[in-house]
Amino acid sequence: MTGGNRNDVTQLEALVEAIPPIRGKRGKPRRRPKVVQADRGYDHDKYRKILHARGIRTQIARRGTAHGSGLGATRYVVEQTIALLHWFRRLRIRWERRADIHEAFLSLGCALICWRRLQKS
């Protein structure tokens, strides 16, 4: 967890390192995703090289190209989740100084969102 005024690109490598093992089939669990999708803010060869060195394919939108890459269909899920978390005022603006308390409220918010979604169906 970083401060609110940090650029997302600077945390890309730490984010990929923090991915937990993915459980599933027998054998050694996967430690990294197959593909990373990103918007134009990550469009730099430096970040592509970092991910390719770890064996991760990239789908990063190029700057100066038309908005027809198709990445919006899968990125919408992330944007919608962030919008749903902003329903909770404590998560919209981080008031807690301790990261563990903020993460607890984040987990509680995610649980409430899932519970409300399950009630509708």
Secondary structure in CASP SS format (residue, H / E / C, confidence):
PFRMAT SS
TARGET T0000
AUTHOR 0000-0000-0000
METHOD secondary structure of the structure
MODEL  1
M C 1.00
T C 1.00
G C 1.00
G C 1.00
N C 1.00
R C 1.00
N C 1.00
D H 1.00
V H 1.00
T H 1.00
Q H 1.00
L H 1.00
E H 1.00
A H 1.00
L H 1.00
V H 1.00
E H 1.00
A C 1.00
I C 1.00
P C 1.00
P C 1.00
I E 1.00
R C 1.00
G C 1.00
K C 1.00
R C 1.00
G C 1.00
K C 1.00
P C 1.00
R E 1.00
R C 1.00
R C 1.00
P C 1.00
K C 1.00
V E 1.00
V E 1.00
Q E 1.00
A E 1.00
D C 1.00
R H 1.00
G H 1.00
Y H 1.00
D C 1.00
H C 1.00
D H 1.00
K H 1.00
Y H 1.00
R H 1.00
K H 1.00
I H 1.00
L H 1.00
H H 1.00
A H 1.00
R C 1.00
G C 1.00
I C 1.00
R E 1.00
T E 1.00
Q E 1.00
I E 1.00
A C 1.00
R C 1.00
R C 1.00
G C 1.00
T C 1.00
A C 1.00
H C 1.00
G C 1.00
S C 1.00
G C 1.00
L C 1.00
G H 1.00
A H 1.00
T H 1.00
R H 1.00
Y H 1.00
V H 1.00
V H 1.00
E H 1.00
Q H 1.00
T H 1.00
I H 1.00
A H 1.00
L H 1.00
L H 1.00
H C 1.00
W C 1.00
F C 1.00
R H 1.00
R H 1.00
L H 1.00
R H 1.00
I C 1.00
R C 1.00
W C 1.00
E C 1.00
R C 1.00
R C 1.00
A H 1.00
D H 1.00
I H 1.00
H H 1.00
E H 1.00
A H 1.00
F H 1.00
L H 1.00
S H 1.00
L H 1.00
G H 1.00
C H 1.00
A H 1.00
L H 1.00
I H 1.00
C H 1.00
W H 1.00
R H 1.00
R H 1.00
L H 1.00
Q H 1.00
K H 1.00
S C 1.00
END
